[in-house]
Amino acid sequence: MSSAPLLEVDSLRVEFKTDAGTVRAVDGVSLSLAPGERVAVVGESGSGKTVTALAVMGLLEPPGNITGGDVRLDGRSLPPLPDNEYRRIRGRDIAMVFQDPMSALNPAIRVGAQVAEAITVHDPSVSRAAARRRAVELLERVGIAAAAQRVRDYPHQLSGGMRQRVLLAMALANSPRVLIADEPTTALDVTTQAQILELLDSSRADLGLSVLLVTHDLGVVAGHADRVVVMYAGRIVEEGGVQQVFASPRHPYTRGLLASVPTANGRGSLTPIPGAPPDLSQVLVGCPFHPRCAFAEAQCLDAVPPLVELADGHCAACVRAREI
Amino acid sequence: MTPILAVDGLVKHFRAEGKGVVHAVDGVSFAVDAGETLAIVGESGSGKSTVARLVLGLLSPTSGTIRFTGRRVQMVFQDPYASLDPRMTASAIVAEPLVIAKRRSHVKTRVPELFGMVGLGTEHMARFPHELSGGQRQRVGIARALALEPDLVVLDEPVSALDVSIQAQILNLLAELQSRLALSYLFIAHDLAVVRHIAHRVAVMHLGRIVESADTAELFAAPAHPYTQALLSAAPVPDPEVEKARRRIVLRGEMPRADDPPSGCRFRTRCWRAQDRCAGDEPALVDPGAVGHPVACFFPEVPSPA
């Protein structure tokens, strides 16, 4: 993408101070999102993908703390902003949908009122009646049938898919430019997942949104992103166009992930990645992936390999990236 | 071959307070042969986990029969953290079935052997569940299930809580144990890619009924029931070329409620092939001839002759 980035994460570091030591959850992550672009951040549990998203939203809770780097929207640095200013940006410029729609909604408030609140909180001049009307429109747009009746429902009266639609309606209420979707379909059944992903794609096209999609599911990445960023142990290990990365993965971890997914070939042995991810409260020596890596050699212990560009926009953080 | 497990006309209704009767399982028949893996796949509310519980005797059926001709059936659960006692060491957890079965004298030799079988070193024996990774915990769960040498293991979503790189380790382990110990598996899952990898045969459940069953390769190559087609087409494939080229069937509307299922075929309200007959009659799970495997649909997709 040639246009100037809308959202930039620059050398971001996030630490959690716990009794067991300091966990370096995000350790120097840089990524950018151009207008209208869909970037997927993919990784397994503990890779730092969700913490990165929360840091962008200014939603990190203690003991989580940004200890370095920057997050910029239109070139403006967000982390130094006081709470009330961040709150104005959150929802209006950058909106977020979460994995579990049930816990993201207030169980004691009717869904219509929750969508209306998302509107009035950013524009108190909107009357209650106007906000309610707009809530119905938004719910219709996200595909809720009989929205005028459904606004009176409580979250528990809706299915998981409908709840996720309500969250998306709230996220779109103020026409944000960036939507961060954190595992938006992980809690849903596969046919419902297809509905929600289709809705995300059509909303993005209609509204010109940029989408940062956080997911563990490589299948979702393949179908719903332009670029992909692969995270491991708090770092980016590979990034590039979705076609590039899936067709010729250059980091052993990305290769391992793709080889672990059961696919069309059916029965036969999978090639898992041996071992488990490292404990991020320990000091890691060298490449964080080397203990599990089939390509590791002595130099992998020397230093953390930097993210190096191998081809147009395709980068990998591996000293042997060009040979594998 | 006589099946090790034969389930016939299984029905389980739950009486929900103020909500009438939930038809969780409504006339399900299947058989598992010795040494084979039958996967039951379905979405939330399909009744697949209720079938697992009925087979294990954790629930009693409203009607129907379950005939088990093997020696012993055991279970592996979805969430290894919730199914292991946090105050017991891994070795005590694996030894517990032996203790309960009054084979305490076997513990000393059998427990280390079980740890070896599931790929855990003896250094893990003294650890507590919170000191193990998710994959290691599931290995402990599998070792416990194997302690009393079952010949049928019911696995309820055994890898869905695990990361993909760990999931592959556990799937390989399950396949290896099956061939080494001649185990039969009843594998309950929602993930079609996993099912395709591990199962010999697949039964697809929808709202308490089996709508289609076939050998795995055949089901994936030529799904005949519209619901199976929708399910396969909705599952994302980790290949951008495939994703770009595919024509996805996105179902409209919501899954009907199990306490108020539609008349006739329970899929008809979301089915693009539905006709008047589907509302009146209930399609039986039979092979309509041209399909080659049982499918409960009046208008199944018939494979075109190659």
Interface residues (C-beta under 8 A of the other chain):
Chain A: E44 S45 A145 S159 G160 G161 M162 D189 V190 T191 T192 Q193 A194 Q195 L197 E198 H216 D217 L218 G219 V220 V221 A222 G223 V242 Q243 F246 A247 G256 L257 L258 A259 S260 V261 P262 T263 A264 G266 R267 G268 S269 L270 T271 P272 I273 P274 A276
Chain B: E43 S44 S133 G134 G135 Q136 D163 V164 S165 I166 Q167 A168 Q169 L171 N172 A175 H190 L192 A193 V194 R196 H197 I198 T216 A217 F220 A230 L231 S233 A234 A235 P236 V237 P238 D239 P240 E241 V242 E243 K244 R248 V250 L251 G253 E254 M255
